Amino acid sequence: MKIDTPKIPEDLTERRFTDIFYEEDPEFEMCMVTDSEFANEALDRVRLYKTVIRNCNFTNTDFNRIDLTDVVFKNCDLSNADLGNASMNRVEFLNCKLLGSNLTESYIGNTRFRESILNMVTFGNSKLEKVIFDDAALESADLFDCKLKKVEFLSCNLNGASFEETPLKGIDISSSDFDSLTVSIENLKGCIVSTSQAIQFALLLGLKIRQY
């Protein structure tokens, strides 16, 4: 699946993330932010546009209603950050940590999570459209009542993930691993799985499989 990638200009202004407090509105445009410490902060309606953020720490920070367009996060820690009600388009998270982060009631489009840790992330009531999880850890992630459209899970760890109330029709999880998954039978219809996963689901349903 092809998704639109972030459109990042070559000439970026170097900034520290704390500089955002001195802006008239909490927004950065065409910036390069590196090695910034911004943990345990609170900033409502942040807007980042055509910006690259590298090696930054945003643990426990409240970014409620954050607006991201054409943004790349690389080697960043957003563990336990509040990104609820976010709007994302053309965003990449590369080798990032979002352990236990809140992404509920968000719109996430044309976004790639590559080699990132999203264990225990909550996506409840969000719409994900053209999203690729690439070699990502989503252990015990909660995708309750989400709308998934053109979403791929490539070589991910989905163990213990919950897709309650979320239809998986057309969603390919065949290259991903899990021992257990929370999903109802009606929402599993049309999901693309591997042969071994099909056997796993059959066993979870209580079917007894006879080998010939």
N, C-alpha and C positions, 0 to 999 in steps of 0.2 A: 504493500500500500504506500502511495506517495502522499506526503503531507507537506504543507507550505513551511519552509524553514524561516528562522528569524532573519529579517533584513537589517543587517548591521553595517553602517557606514564605516569607512576607513579612519576618518578623523574623529577620534573620541577624546573628550576632555577628561582628564584624570581628576577624580573626586574621592573624598572619604565619605562613607555613608552618613556620618554624623552631620555633614554639611547640609543635609536635607532639612534640618531644623531651622536653617537660616533662609530657606526659600520662602517666597510669599505663599506658594502652595506647595504641599509636600510631593514634589515631583522631580525626577531627573530625566533629561533627554540627551541622547548622544553622549553618554558618559561611560568611562571605564572606572569601575570601583574595585580595588584590590586590597586584600589583607585588612579589612575593616572589622571592628568589633562592635556589634550592635545587638547584644543579648539583653533580654529582660526589659525591652523598651515597648512603647505603645505608640502607634502612629496610624490614624484612621485615614482611609481613602488615599493611600500612597499610589502615585502613578509613575511607572517606569516605562520609558519608551526608547527604543533603539539603544539599548544599554547592555554592557557586559559586566557581570559581577563574579569575581574570582576570589577564592580562599577567604570567604567572609563567614562570620559567626552570627547567626540570627536566632539562636536557641531561646525558646520561651518568649519570643517577641510577638506582640499583637499587631498583625497587619490586616485586620478585618477590612473587607471591601477593597482589597488591593487590586489595581488595574495594571496588567502587564501586556505590552504589545512589543514584539520584536526584542525579546530579552533572552540572554543566555546566562544561566547560573552554572559555574564550574567549581567543583571542589568546595561547595558551601554546606554549612550545617544549619538546617532549618528545623531541627528536632523540637517537637512540642510547640512549634509556632502556630499562631492562629491565622489561617488564611481563608477563613470562612467568608462566603459571599464574594469570592474572588472572580475576576474576569480575566481570562488568559487567552491570547491568540498569538501564534508563532512564537512559542517559548520552548527552550531546551533546558533540562536539568541534567548535567553531566557529572557523574561521580559525586552526587550530592546525598545528604542524609536528611530525610524528612520523617524520622522516627516519631510516631505518635502525633503527627501534625494534623490540624483540623482543616479540611478542604470542603466542608459541607456547604450545600446550597450554592455551588459555584458553577460557572460556565468555563469549561476547559476545552479549547479547540486548537488544532494544529500544534499539539504539544508532544514532546518526546521526553520520557524519563529513561535515561540510559545509565546502566551500571550504578543505580541509585538504590538506597535503602528506604523503603516506604512501609516498613513493618508497623502495624497498628494505626496506620493512617485512616481517618474517617472521611469518606467521600459522600456521605448520605445526602440524598435529594439533589444530586448534582447532574449536570448534563455534560457528557464527554463525547466529543465529536472529532474524528480524525486524531486519535491519541494513540501513541505507540509506547508500550512499556517494554523496554529492550534490556534483557538481562538484569531485571530489577527484582528486589526482594519485597514481596507484598504479604509476608506472613501475618495472619490475623488482621489483615486490612478489612475495613467495613465499607462495602459498596451497597448500602441499603437504599432501595427505591431509586436507583440511578437510571438515567437514560443513556445507553451506550450505542453510539452510531459510528461505524467504521473504527472500532477499537481493536488493537492487536496486543496480545501478550506473548512476546517472543522469549523463550528460554527463561521464564520467570519462576520464582518460588511463590506459589499461591497457597501454601499450606495453612489451613485454618482460616482462609479468607471467607468472608460472608457476602453472598450475592442475593440476600433475601429481598423479595419483591422486585428484583431486577431481571428483566428478560435477557437471555443470552443468545437469542436467535442471530445467527451469522457471525458470532464471536468465536475466534479460533484460539483455543487454549491448548492445542495438541502438543506443542513443544515445551509446555511448562510442567512443573512438578508439584504434587501435593499428596499428602496422605489422607487429609480430610478437607471437605469443602462444604459450606452451608449454602444450599440452593434447592429450591422446590422443583419437583418434577415438571410442572407446567412451564416454569421459566427456563428449564434446561432444553426444551424443544428447539431444534435447529442449531444448537451449539456444536462447534466442530471440535471433536476430541480424537485422541489416538486410540488404538486398539486396547492398550493396557488401561487407559483411563475409562474406556467403555466397560471393561471388566470391573474396575473399581466402583463405578457408579452402580453397576448391576449388584455387586456385593452389598453396597450401602442400602440398596432397595430390598435386600434380604433374599435375592435370587441365589439359588445354588447352581454353580456352573460345573457341568460334567465335561471333563477333558476326554477327547477320543484320540 
